[in-house]
């Protein structure tokens, strides 16, 4: 009788311990499942948040300020292609989107909808002209250029399309291959005289990645606005690839603010209208790290 009692007690004890272990195993399994679901949910939220930021950035670009949109235009690939055709003293420009359709909706930028800057490969010749619209997405100007290799920079502001000014190479006549290549030497004298007019350049910093102020000392008694400003500055790197078109920081003084992202040698053309004539004063500077 005593053996049966002892056996019964052992059986009950084993059953109780078994159910306890089972409950603990179930609880642990549920806890692990809860942790896994929670971790997965955080990943999904993190992924959703990233997608939201991307959409937010995209929307910000499309509907942001003109300054933000202009900055983004240099980050995106250009949505407008510019083509240059030189034939019998006439230069034609064709603007097309990526699908090949003419681009004709342009904003006025300093009194013109298109500024055409032309330089030769040695960066010695410089022309700033304004072709007239002669068709949908088409502009033409009569300009006889000396034989040589040239680069054109079409400065426009298309509506609702990203655009970055890039050099477009073209040839006039049958120049010798020796016309290729050039080597710019930084100026040691920042005073230039053309037609009896002297302009002196002052640069507050020659360091890359920092704000740079270009100040010009000239006779302002005969200085008049040109294309809605008291001067224009065009800057190219020594390879004729990086293009900057800078306007004065205020309406009264020939002071310009810009920034050189990389060290290197740059050529500056400062344009001023004095006594009714526009002159471009060239300067070569070196920007260091």
C-alpha positions as CSV (number, residue, x, y, z in Angstrom):
1,X,0.0,0.0,0.0
2,X,2.8,2.3,0.9
3,X,4.6,1.6,-2.4
4,X,1.4,2.6,-4.3
5,X,1.2,5.8,-2.4
6,X,4.8,6.6,-3.1
7,X,4.4,5.8,-6.8
8,X,1.3,8.1,-6.9
9,X,3.2,11.0,-5.4
10,X,6.1,10.6,-7.8
11,X,3.7,10.4,-10.8
12,X,1.9,13.6,-9.7
13,X,5.3,15.4,-9.1
14,X,6.5,14.4,-12.6
15,X,3.2,15.6,-14.2
16,X,3.5,19.0,-12.4
17,X,7.1,19.5,-13.4
18,X,6.3,18.5,-17.0
19,X,3.5,21.0,-17.3
20,X,5.8,23.7,-15.8
21,X,8.6,23.0,-18.3
22,X,6.0,23.0,-21.1
23,X,4.6,26.4,-20.0
24,X,8.1,27.9,-19.8
25,X,9.0,26.6,-23.2
26,X,5.8,28.1,-24.7
27,X,6.4,31.4,-23.0
28,X,10.0,31.5,-24.2
29,X,8.9,30.7,-27.7
30,X,6.3,33.4,-27.7
31,X,8.8,35.9,-26.3
32,X,11.2,35.1,-29.1
33,X,8.5,35.4,-31.6
34,X,7.5,38.8,-30.1
35,X,11.1,40.0,-30.3
36,X,11.4,38.9,-33.9
37,X,8.2,40.7,-34.9
38,X,9.3,43.8,-33.1
39,X,12.7,43.8,-34.9
40,X,11.0,43.2,-38.2
41,X,8.6,46.1,-37.6
42,X,11.5,48.4,-36.7
43,X,13.2,47.4,-40.0
44,X,10.0,48.1,-41.9
45,X,9.7,51.5,-40.2
46,X,13.3,52.3,-40.9
47,X,12.8,51.3,-44.5
48,X,9.6,53.4,-44.7
49,X,11.4,56.3,-43.2
50,X,14.2,56.2,-45.7
51,X,11.7,56.0,-48.6
52,X,9.9,58.9,-47.0
53,X,13.1,61.0,-46.9
54,X,13.8,60.2,-50.5
55,X,10.3,61.2,-51.5
56,X,10.6,64.3,-49.4
57,X,13.9,65.3,-51.0
58,X,12.5,64.6,-54.5
59,X,9.4,66.7,-53.7
60,X,11.6,69.4,-52.2
61,X,13.6,69.7,-55.4
62,X,10.5,69.9,-57.5
63,X,8.7,72.5,-55.4
64,X,11.5,74.2,-53.6
65,X,13.0,77.6,-54.0
66,X,14.7,78.6,-57.2
67,X,18.0,78.6,-55.4
68,X,17.5,75.0,-54.3
69,X,16.4,74.0,-57.8
70,X,19.4,75.6,-59.3
71,X,21.7,73.8,-57.0
72,X,20.0,70.5,-57.8
73,X,20.4,71.2,-61.5
74,X,24.1,70.7,-61.0
75,X,23.6,67.4,-59.2
76,X,21.1,65.9,-61.7
77,X,22.1,65.0,-65.2
78,X,21.1,67.7,-67.6
79,X,17.7,67.2,-69.2
80,X,18.5,69.5,-72.1
81,X,21.0,68.9,-74.9
82,X,22.5,71.9,-76.8
83,X,23.9,71.5,-80.3
84,X,26.0,74.1,-82.2
85,X,26.3,74.4,-86.0
86,X,28.7,76.8,-87.6
87,X,28.2,77.4,-91.3
88,X,29.1,80.3,-93.6
89,X,29.5,82.9,-90.9
90,X,26.3,81.8,-89.1
91,X,26.2,80.1,-85.7
92,X,23.0,78.1,-85.0
93,X,22.0,76.6,-81.7
94,X,19.5,73.9,-81.2
95,X,18.0,73.0,-77.9
96,X,16.4,69.5,-77.4
97,X,15.2,67.4,-74.5
98,X,16.3,63.8,-74.0
99,X,13.5,62.6,-76.3
100,X,14.7,64.9,-79.1
101,X,11.9,67.4,-78.8
102,X,12.7,71.1,-79.1
103,X,13.1,73.0,-75.8
104,X,11.7,76.5,-76.2
105,X,10.4,77.6,-72.8
106,X,13.2,79.6,-71.4
107,X,13.3,82.2,-68.6
108,X,14.8,85.6,-69.1
109,X,18.2,85.8,-67.4
110,X,19.7,89.3,-67.2
111,X,17.6,90.7,-70.1
112,X,18.3,87.8,-72.4
113,X,16.9,84.2,-72.7
114,X,20.2,82.9,-74.1
115,X,23.8,83.9,-73.5
116,X,26.4,82.4,-75.8
117,X,30.0,82.3,-74.6
118,X,32.6,81.2,-77.2
119,X,36.3,80.7,-76.5
120,X,39.0,79.1,-78.5
121,X,40.9,76.1,-77.2
122,X,43.8,78.3,-76.0
123,X,41.4,80.4,-74.0
124,X,42.7,83.5,-75.7
125,X,39.7,84.5,-77.8
126,X,36.5,85.3,-76.0
127,X,33.1,86.3,-77.3
128,X,29.9,86.9,-75.4
129,X,26.9,87.2,-77.8
130,X,23.2,86.8,-77.8
131,X,21.6,84.8,-80.7
132,X,18.0,85.5,-81.7
133,X,15.3,82.9,-81.7
134,X,14.7,81.8,-85.3
135,X,12.6,78.7,-84.7
136,X,11.2,76.5,-81.9
137,X,14.2,75.7,-79.8
138,X,16.5,77.3,-82.4
139,X,18.7,80.4,-82.2
140,X,20.9,82.0,-84.8
141,X,23.6,84.8,-84.9
142,X,25.8,86.0,-87.6
143,X,29.4,85.7,-86.4
144,X,32.6,85.4,-88.5
145,X,35.2,83.6,-86.4
146,X,38.8,83.0,-87.3
147,X,39.8,79.5,-88.2
148,X,40.3,77.3,-85.2
149,X,39.0,75.0,-82.6
150,X,36.3,76.4,-80.3
151,X,34.1,75.7,-77.4
152,X,30.6,77.1,-76.9
153,X,28.8,77.6,-73.6
154,X,25.1,78.0,-73.9
155,X,23.8,79.7,-70.7
156,X,20.1,79.3,-70.4
157,X,17.4,78.7,-67.8
158,X,14.9,76.2,-69.1
159,X,11.5,76.1,-67.4
160,X,10.8,72.9,-65.4
161,X,13.9,71.2,-66.7
162,X,17.3,70.6,-65.1
163,X,20.2,72.1,-67.1
164,X,23.9,72.3,-66.6
165,X,26.1,74.4,-68.9
166,X,28.7,72.1,-70.6
167,X,31.2,72.9,-73.4
168,X,30.1,72.1,-77.0
169,X,33.1,71.8,-79.3
170,X,33.0,73.0,-82.9
171,X,35.5,73.8,-85.7
172,X,35.8,76.8,-87.9
173,X,37.5,76.3,-91.3
174,X,40.4,73.9,-91.6
175,X,42.7,74.7,-88.7
176,X,46.0,72.9,-88.1
177,X,46.1,70.2,-85.4
178,X,48.8,72.3,-83.8
179,X,45.9,74.5,-82.6
180,X,45.0,72.0,-80.0
181,X,46.3,72.3,-76.4
182,X,47.2,75.3,-74.3
183,X,49.0,76.1,-71.0
184,X,47.7,78.9,-68.9
185,X,50.2,80.8,-66.7
186,X,48.8,82.6,-63.6
187,X,49.2,86.4,-63.7
188,X,51.6,88.2,-61.5
189,X,50.1,91.5,-62.3
190,X,46.3,91.9,-61.7
191,X,46.0,95.2,-63.6
192,X,44.8,95.1,-67.2
193,X,44.5,98.0,-69.7
194,X,42.3,97.9,-72.8
195,X,41.5,100.9,-75.0
196,X,43.0,103.1,-72.3
197,X,40.7,101.8,-69.6
198,X,42.5,100.0,-66.6
199,X,40.8,97.4,-64.4
200,X,42.6,96.0,-61.3
201,X,41.4,92.7,-59.7
202,X,41.6,92.0,-56.0
203,X,40.9,88.4,-54.7
204,X,40.3,87.9,-50.9
205,X,41.1,84.2,-51.0
206,X,42.9,81.8,-53.3
207,X,41.8,78.7,-51.4
208,X,39.5,76.0,-52.8
209,X,36.2,75.3,-51.1
210,X,36.0,78.8,-49.5
211,X,33.8,81.8,-50.5
212,X,35.8,84.1,-52.8
213,X,35.2,87.8,-53.4
214,X,36.4,89.3,-56.7
215,X,36.6,93.1,-56.4
216,X,37.4,95.3,-59.4
217,X,38.9,98.7,-59.2
218,X,38.1,100.8,-62.3
219,X,36.9,104.3,-63.3
220,X,33.2,104.1,-62.3
221,X,32.4,107.6,-63.6
222,X,31.8,106.2,-67.0
223,X,30.5,102.8,-65.9
224,X,26.9,102.0,-66.9
225,X,24.8,98.8,-66.5
226,X,25.3,96.0,-69.0
227,X,22.6,93.4,-69.3
228,X,21.0,94.7,-66.1
229,X,24.1,94.6,-64.0
230,X,27.2,96.6,-63.3
231,X,29.3,94.0,-64.9
232,X,29.5,90.3,-65.6
233,X,32.2,87.7,-64.8
234,X,32.8,84.5,-66.7
235,X,35.2,81.9,-65.3
236,X,36.6,78.8,-66.9
237,X,39.1,76.2,-65.6
238,X,42.3,75.7,-67.6
239,X,40.7,72.8,-69.5
240,X,37.7,74.7,-70.6
241,X,35.2,72.4,-68.9
242,X,34.0,74.0,-65.7
243,X,31.9,77.1,-66.4
244,X,30.8,79.9,-64.1
245,X,28.8,83.0,-64.9
246,X,28.8,85.4,-62.0
247,X,26.8,88.5,-61.4
248,X,27.6,91.4,-59.0
249,X,26.6,90.9,-55.4
250,X,24.9,94.3,-55.4
251,X,23.5,96.8,-57.9
252,X,26.1,99.6,-57.5
253,X,29.6,98.0,-57.2
254,X,31.6,95.7,-59.4
255,X,32.0,93.1,-56.6
256,X,31.4,89.5,-57.3
257,X,31.1,86.5,-55.0
258,X,31.8,82.9,-56.0
259,X,33.5,79.7,-54.9
260,X,36.1,77.4,-56.6
261,X,35.4,73.8,-55.6
262,X,38.8,72.4,-56.7
263,X,42.3,73.7,-56.9
264,X,43.7,74.6,-60.3
265,X,44.3,77.4,-62.7
266,X,41.3,79.5,-63.8
267,X,40.7,82.2,-66.4
268,X,38.5,85.1,-65.6
269,X,36.9,87.5,-68.0
270,X,35.4,90.6,-66.3
271,X,33.0,92.5,-68.6
272,X,32.3,96.2,-68.1
273,X,30.4,98.8,-70.1
274,X,32.3,102.1,-70.1
275,X,31.4,105.0,-72.3
276,X,28.9,102.8,-74.2
277,X,31.5,100.1,-75.1
278,X,31.7,96.6,-73.5
279,X,35.2,95.3,-72.8
280,X,36.3,92.0,-71.4
281,X,39.3,92.2,-69.2
282,X,41.1,88.8,-68.8
283,X,42.8,87.5,-65.7
284,X,44.5,84.2,-64.8
285,X,44.6,83.0,-61.2
286,X,45.7,79.9,-59.4
287,X,43.5,78.4,-56.7
288,X,45.2,76.2,-54.2
289,X,44.1,73.6,-51.6
